[in-house]
């Protein structure tokens, strides 16, 4: 058993780990990056990028199939599943290769392959042949799919998104469990590529949508393409010779059984901290068994240990992981001089069609902050000019503002170009603009963003401004 002493040890070479490594090197060259799996981020290998490649193929098929709206005659497109999946894999490997090449360029003494676990607050064991004594440690171990036990009855036909991207061809049918980000994106893409899809949820959730009106609207629209029950009653999942037989309650037919070639478990992810012997780190833990940490410094309590990215289960998004990794690595490198890092306005996008987006505060957070001292504006895109021209006139946008100050707080959207609109509005939140200040910005014609202006005008008409309003709202929330 060899022993190695380092200033900073980083467990995990994903987005957060690589960010931590680069930031820590600004303070010390005695850094060790420990990785047990393949190099390359979750996003590049099995997440954001391969899923968008599949979605791009699905959009091509969908647009071809629906061009009659514009008077352009089209035939039913021939979908070559092998070519679809070949492009997904090839481009995926290209994106992942960039990350691998980057890590391969790190000095050899800065990295080691193996599975790390704590044996004391400052000591890690890597496999069976290395002890790492670290002055500071960054946990950046990412997350993994979380599969409910009952789905394991599907046997060898149970897959996760990691498996899907290794397919050589498209299957005939897939049952998707979990209408979250992964389930919605992959399920809709497969459906548009000719795969029979049925989606099952629990508790009524659809993606990250919090606003009940938008959630109900989205459920109705998705059900036009494939059956989606966000609160399904499934009584049996069984592997058969034909595939996987699923027995469930259908809203119209009662209890029925359908057989699918595969079952896709898109039932969320769990942080990879349970195999680290984390109890040996002597950290304060919360009720979920996660280390208690400061999201502005990434420090666990007042210890020398930091946690970043999906491993902390705070905001499991790539751009958040990159920011958190940089903050954690910087503080680990400069420890004990701990500094708060800049956290950006929350923003998230689901690349379904219509897209789903959120930014700033959601409706529940607005109510918690302002109680009754807020207003909301809304616009439907069904009659919005540019959206109707393009045949993308589906969706709702809701925007939220604070009474008294007129401060723009956030928005949720299910509609066209949500990925772009979310960026514009998140910048407004981060700049702490008021609704009236945003309305002073230019809006071109004809563009989808004119729908944003309509929603903001609706919101502005419901806001009451001035110090007297703020005074009346002091009992409802903290104000501006």
Secondary structure, DSSP 4 states (H G I P E B T S, - for coil): -EEEEEEEEEE--SHHHHHHHHHHTTT-S-EEEEESS-SS-HHHHHSHHHHHHHHHHHHHHHHHHTGGGGT---PPPP--HHHHHHHHHHHHHHHHHHHHHHHHTS-GGGEEES-EEEEETTEEEETTTEEEEEEEEEE---EEE---GGGGGGGGGEE-HHHHTT-SS--SEEEEE--SHHHHHHHHHHHHTT-EEEEE-STT--TT---HHHHHHHHHHHTTTSEEETT--EEEEEEETTEEEEEEEETTTEEEEEEESEEEE---EEETTTTTTGGGG---B-TTS-B-B-TTT-BBTTSSEEE-GGGGTS---HHHHHHHHHHHHHHHHHTTS--PPP-PPPEEEE-SSSEEEEEE--HHHHHHHHTTSEEEEEEESTT-HHHHHTT---EEEEEEEETBT-BEEEEEEEETTHHHHHHHHHHHHHTT-BHHHHHTS---TT-THHHHHHHHHHHHHH--BSHHHHHHHTTTS---
